[in-house]
Amino acid sequence: MVDSWREDPLQYWAVVPVKTLSQAKSRLSKALTPSDRHRLVLALLVRTLQVLGDIEELARVAVVSRDPNVWAVARARRATALREPGPEGLNAALSWAAARIIERGGGGLLVIPVDLPLLTVESVRQLLKLATAPGMVIAPDRSGQGTNALIVVPPDLIPFRYGVHPAGTGPDSGSFERHLALARAAGVIPRVLRCDDLAQDLDQPDDLSLVTDRI
């Protein structure tokens, strides 16, 4: 599967980072038991891999995690399981994954979180169509503060700067602007895609209604 719209196609890898199941979606703990959260994350992962697996422009789909249950789901869906080497967090995991992708000949990295219940093939293709080499494409969350999807070409174009809101009111406040600034510092003009499918993440108990009929 290669990039069909470029004369010199890049090998794009999609990477889905997933926390260990004991840590995943902890913000939903008031609405779901630990076992319910585990099942939810695995169901979301299956759906995300189904969407990404239908996109022929992607050379490879990978899941980076420290959880053997997550690796098993990835392999069952014919995705590459990348074993996150340590507990340092999302940014370190993505930097490590980017290095592995470059080693395997990948030229572009698409980061897709596991908790986008409205993700579609078309919304991912919109991102890919905006990508340039070198370059960055970014889709913010609904607040306009976090990063819900990110393409970087090459995979190590920028250091990843996802983060947690200091007041605890959002999972990733501020990373959108940080990633924009890092792209400009790297000498590229970032492209922004504002898309409802990509903006809606599953973060609060009220968001659970989004997945009732989808997983």
Secondary structure, DSSP 8 states (H G I E B T S, - for coil): ---TT-SS---EEEEEE---TTTTTGGGTTTS-HHHHHHHHHHHHHHHHHHHHT-TT-SEEEEEES-HHHHHHHHHTT-EEEE--SSS-HHHHHHHHHHHHHHTT--EEEE--S--TT--HHHHHHHHHH--SSEEEEEE-TTSSSEEEEEEESTTSS-------TTSS-SSTTHHHHHHHHHHHTT---EE---HHHH----SGGGGGGGTTT-
